[in-house]
Amino acid sequence: MQVVLISGLSGSGKSVALNVLEDSGYYCVDNLPVKLLAEAVQLLRTAGHARVAISMDARGGEAVALLPDYLDRLKNQGVDARLLFLDAKDDTLIRRFAETRRRHPLAVGEATLEEGIALEREMLSPVAEVGHRMDTSGLHANALRGWIKELLHADQGQTSLLFESFGYKQGIPLDADFVFDVRCLPNPHYDPRLRALCGTDAEVISFLENEPSVGHMLADIRGFVETWLPAFRRDNRAYLTVALGCTGGQHRSVYLAEQLAAYFRTPPHGIGPVLVRHRQLSGQLSTSAGAP
């Protein structure tokens, strides 16, 4: 039996995630109290449901902090259980609530929206530490759907290595385990012929490959990841996210993310599935993204 638990901040896209899973054939349950998790999983297993997705968040009260313990219990019972934690920056959440005119579930009484978000983030902090954290700030719904589908195909028994490009203009992504700043490298943006292209285009690739500093940076990051990835695997980490940032998230970071992914997909360098995300490429996923 496979169980995907979905949690995260209100307004971060949990409903989108649940809909994706339902469209993929999962039996979905929204806003289940944490203390009913074991009983619900047992009932659904008895009913013959092999793939289940359950949403649990701060609407269930303080008991949501117990979710990591319940997740461990499911795994000890032989259930293929994984936790997806959706997050977003505060300004993004505030904007989304303003656009939809919905009320935050914890902004009750005299509490402001900002106070409700802060309280929810504090309540969910233990949950965020044990799941795969996904920062949905600035993402279109279609991009989020694609990223979730990627994760569904990743092998839970291995450590999935995820390379994520981003632009510092939009801020560092919340879901990064390691962040490498590549803004010191030569910037194709200053070449008018390359400005409108991105790091997957042949002309940009050629430009960067001819810059020795780019090769040195690539080798250093590759060596770091290659050295420490086995340690994270021994620590039973399901996902390791390596973020690479340049100014706009269009050229240098995209190129390096693609090159690193290609290297770690090639035996014997890789240990598990390798995924790629490009946060600033108009919400589009890398064409080469996916688990082998």
C-alpha positions as CSV (number, residue, x, y, z in Angstrom):
1,M,0.0,0.0,0.0
2,Q,1.2,3.5,-0.9
3,V,0.2,6.4,1.2
4,V,1.1,10.0,0.3
5,L,0.6,12.5,3.2
6,I,0.1,16.1,2.2
7,S,0.7,19.0,4.6
8,G,1.9,22.5,4.6
9,L,0.9,26.2,4.9
10,S,-2.6,27.3,4.0
11,G,-2.5,28.9,0.5
12,S,0.6,26.9,-0.5
13,G,-1.2,24.7,-3.0
14,K,-2.3,21.6,-1.0
15,S,-5.6,21.5,-2.9
16,V,-3.8,21.5,-6.2
17,A,-1.6,18.6,-4.9
18,L,-4.6,16.6,-3.8
19,N,-6.3,17.1,-7.1
20,V,-3.2,15.9,-9.0
21,L,-3.1,12.7,-6.9
22,E,-6.8,12.1,-7.3
23,D,-6.4,12.5,-11.1
24,S,-3.6,10.0,-10.9
25,G,-5.8,7.3,-9.4
26,Y,-5.3,7.9,-5.6
27,Y,-8.1,7.7,-3.2
28,C,-8.0,11.1,-1.5
29,V,-9.0,12.3,1.9
30,D,-8.9,16.0,2.8
31,N,-8.4,17.4,6.3
32,L,-8.2,14.2,8.2
33,P,-7.4,14.5,12.0
34,V,-3.9,13.2,12.7
35,K,-5.1,10.9,15.4
36,L,-7.4,9.0,13.0
37,L,-4.6,8.4,10.5
38,A,-3.7,4.8,11.5
39,E,-7.4,3.8,11.7
40,A,-8.2,5.4,8.3
41,V,-5.2,3.7,6.6
42,Q,-6.3,0.3,8.0
43,L,-9.9,0.8,6.8
44,L,-8.8,1.9,3.3
45,R,-6.4,-1.0,3.1
46,T,-9.2,-3.4,4.0
47,A,-11.4,-1.8,1.4
48,G,-8.8,-2.6,-1.2
49,H,-7.3,0.8,-1.9
50,A,-3.7,0.4,-2.9
51,R,-2.9,4.1,-3.4
52,V,-4.1,6.7,-0.9
53,A,-3.5,10.4,-0.5
54,I,-4.4,12.2,2.8
55,S,-4.2,15.9,3.6
56,M,-3.5,17.0,7.1
57,D,-2.6,20.4,8.3
58,A,-3.1,23.1,11.0
59,R,-6.9,23.0,10.6
60,G,-6.6,19.8,12.8
61,G,-5.2,21.8,15.7
62,E,-2.1,21.2,17.8
63,A,-2.2,17.4,17.2
64,V,-0.7,18.0,13.7
65,A,2.7,18.1,15.5
66,L,2.3,14.4,16.1
67,L,2.3,13.7,12.3
68,P,6.0,12.7,12.2
69,D,5.4,10.0,14.8
70,Y,2.4,8.6,13.0
71,L,4.4,8.6,9.7
72,D,7.1,6.5,11.4
73,R,4.4,4.0,12.6
74,L,3.1,3.5,9.1
75,K,6.6,2.9,7.8
76,N,7.2,0.3,10.6
77,Q,4.0,-1.4,9.5
78,G,5.4,-1.9,6.0
79,V,3.4,0.9,4.4
80,D,5.1,2.8,1.6
81,A,4.4,6.2,3.2
82,R,5.9,9.5,2.2
83,L,5.2,13.1,3.3
84,L,4.9,16.1,0.9
85,F,5.2,19.5,2.7
86,L,4.1,22.5,0.7
87,D,5.5,25.9,1.7
88,A,5.6,29.4,0.3
89,K,7.1,32.8,1.3
90,D,4.9,35.0,3.5
91,D,4.4,37.7,0.9
92,T,3.2,35.0,-1.6
93,L,0.7,33.6,0.9
94,I,-0.6,37.1,1.8
95,R,-1.0,37.9,-1.9
96,R,-2.9,34.6,-2.6
97,F,-5.3,35.2,0.3
98,A,-5.9,38.8,-0.9
99,E,-6.6,37.6,-4.5
100,T,-9.0,34.9,-3.4
101,R,-10.6,36.9,-0.5
102,R,-10.5,33.7,1.5
103,R,-10.0,33.8,5.3
104,H,-6.9,32.1,6.8
105,P,-8.0,29.3,9.1
106,L,-5.9,30.7,12.0
107,A,-6.7,34.4,11.4
108,V,-9.7,34.3,13.8
109,G,-11.0,36.9,16.2
110,E,-8.6,39.9,16.2
111,A,-5.7,38.0,14.7
112,T,-4.4,39.4,11.5
113,L,-3.5,37.4,8.4
114,E,0.2,37.9,9.1
115,E,-0.3,36.6,12.6
116,G,-2.2,33.6,11.4
117,I,0.5,32.7,8.9
118,A,3.2,33.0,11.6
119,L,1.2,30.8,14.1
120,E,0.6,28.2,11.4
121,R,4.3,28.1,10.4
122,E,5.2,27.6,14.1
123,M,2.6,24.7,14.5
124,L,3.8,23.0,11.4
125,S,7.6,23.3,11.9
126,P,8.0,19.7,13.2
127,V,6.2,18.4,10.1
128,A,8.3,20.4,7.7
129,E,11.4,18.8,9.0
130,V,10.4,15.2,8.0
131,G,8.8,15.6,4.6
132,H,9.9,16.6,1.2
133,R,9.6,20.4,1.3
134,M,8.4,22.1,-1.8
135,D,8.5,25.9,-2.2
136,T,5.5,27.0,-4.3
137,S,6.3,30.7,-4.3
138,G,6.0,32.2,-7.7
139,L,4.8,28.9,-9.3
140,H,2.0,28.5,-11.7
141,A,-0.4,25.7,-10.9
142,N,0.6,23.8,-14.0
143,A,4.3,23.8,-12.8
144,L,3.3,22.6,-9.4
145,R,1.3,19.7,-10.9
146,G,4.3,18.7,-13.0
147,W,6.6,18.7,-10.0
148,I,4.3,16.6,-8.0
149,K,3.9,14.1,-10.8
150,E,7.7,13.9,-10.9
151,L,7.9,13.0,-7.2
152,L,5.3,10.2,-7.6
153,H,7.6,8.4,-10.0
154,A,10.6,8.7,-7.7
155,D,11.7,5.5,-5.9
156,Q,10.9,6.0,-2.2
157,G,13.6,3.4,-1.3
158,Q,16.4,5.6,-2.6
159,T,17.6,9.1,-2.1
160,S,16.3,11.3,-4.9
161,L,18.7,14.0,-5.9
162,L,17.1,17.2,-7.1
163,F,18.9,20.1,-8.8
164,E,17.0,23.4,-8.7
165,S,17.9,26.6,-10.6
166,F,16.6,29.9,-9.4
167,G,17.1,33.7,-9.7
168,Y,18.3,35.7,-6.7
169,K,15.9,38.5,-7.8
170,Q,13.1,36.3,-6.6
171,G,14.9,35.1,-3.4
172,I,16.4,31.8,-2.3
173,P,13.9,28.9,-2.5
174,L,12.7,27.6,0.9
175,D,13.1,23.9,-0.1
176,A,16.9,24.0,-0.7
177,D,19.2,21.8,1.3
178,F,22.3,23.3,-0.3
179,V,22.6,26.7,-2.1
180,F,25.4,27.5,-4.5
181,D,25.7,31.1,-5.7
182,V,26.9,31.2,-9.3
183,R,26.5,34.9,-9.9
184,C,30.3,35.3,-10.1
185,L,30.4,33.4,-13.4
186,P,30.4,35.3,-16.8
187,N,26.8,36.3,-17.6
188,P,25.3,35.5,-21.1
189,H,22.7,38.2,-20.4
190,Y,25.1,40.9,-21.5
191,D,25.4,39.4,-24.9
192,P,22.4,40.7,-26.9
193,R,22.3,37.5,-29.0
194,L,21.9,35.3,-25.9
195,R,19.8,37.5,-23.6
196,A,16.4,36.0,-24.6
197,L,17.7,32.5,-24.6
198,C,18.2,30.2,-21.6
199,G,20.7,27.7,-20.2
200,T,19.3,24.8,-22.3
201,D,19.9,26.5,-25.6
202,A,22.9,25.5,-27.7
203,E,24.2,29.0,-28.1
204,V,24.2,29.6,-24.3
205,I,25.7,26.2,-23.6
206,S,28.6,27.0,-26.1
207,F,29.2,30.4,-24.4
208,L,29.4,28.9,-20.9
209,E,31.5,25.8,-22.0
210,N,34.1,28.2,-23.4
211,E,34.5,29.9,-20.0
212,P,37.1,28.1,-17.8
213,S,35.6,29.5,-14.6
214,V,32.3,27.8,-15.4
215,G,34.0,24.4,-15.7
216,H,35.8,25.0,-12.4
217,M,32.6,25.8,-10.6
218,L,30.8,22.8,-12.1
219,A,33.6,20.5,-11.0
220,D,33.7,21.9,-7.5
221,I,29.9,21.5,-7.0
222,R,30.0,18.1,-8.6
223,G,32.7,17.0,-6.2
224,F,30.9,18.3,-3.2
225,V,27.7,16.5,-4.0
226,E,29.5,13.3,-5.0
227,T,31.4,13.3,-1.7
228,W,28.4,13.9,0.6
229,L,25.5,12.2,-1.2
230,P,26.3,8.8,0.3
231,A,26.2,10.2,3.8
232,F,22.7,11.6,3.2
233,R,21.6,8.2,1.8
234,R,22.9,6.5,5.0
235,D,20.9,9.0,7.0
236,N,17.8,7.7,5.2
237,R,17.1,11.0,3.4
238,A,14.4,10.6,0.8
239,Y,15.3,13.8,-1.1
240,L,18.3,16.1,-1.3
241,T,17.7,19.4,-3.0
242,V,20.7,21.3,-4.4
243,A,19.8,24.9,-5.5
244,L,21.9,26.9,-7.9
245,G,21.3,30.6,-8.2
246,C,22.2,33.3,-10.7
247,T,20.8,36.8,-11.0
248,G,17.7,36.0,-13.1
249,G,17.6,32.2,-13.0
250,Q,17.7,31.9,-16.8
251,H,21.2,31.2,-18.0
252,R,24.0,30.1,-15.7
253,S,22.0,28.3,-13.0
254,V,19.9,26.5,-15.6
255,Y,23.0,25.3,-17.4
256,L,24.7,24.1,-14.2
257,A,21.6,22.3,-13.0
258,E,21.3,20.5,-16.3
259,Q,25.0,19.5,-16.4
260,L,24.9,18.2,-12.9
261,A,21.8,16.2,-13.4
262,A,23.2,14.6,-16.6
263,Y,26.4,13.7,-14.7
264,F,24.6,12.1,-11.7
265,R,22.2,10.2,-14.0
266,T,25.1,8.4,-15.5
267,P,26.3,5.2,-13.7
268,P,28.2,4.8,-11.5
269,H,27.8,8.4,-10.2
270,G,24.1,8.3,-9.4
271,I,22.7,6.7,-6.3
272,G,19.0,7.2,-7.0
273,P,16.5,9.1,-9.1
274,V,17.7,12.5,-10.4
275,L,15.2,15.4,-10.9
276,V,15.6,18.9,-12.3
277,R,13.5,22.1,-11.5
278,H,13.9,25.5,-13.1
279,R,12.0,28.0,-11.0
280,Q,12.2,31.0,-13.3
281,L,11.7,29.5,-16.8
282,S,8.1,30.7,-17.1
283,G,6.9,28.0,-14.8
284,Q,8.2,25.3,-17.2
285,L,9.9,22.1,-16.2
286,S,13.2,20.9,-17.7
287,T,12.6,18.7,-20.7
288,S,15.1,16.3,-19.4
289,A,13.6,16.1,-15.9
290,G,12.5,12.8,-14.5
291,A,13.6,9.7,-12.7
292,P,15.5,7.0,-14.7
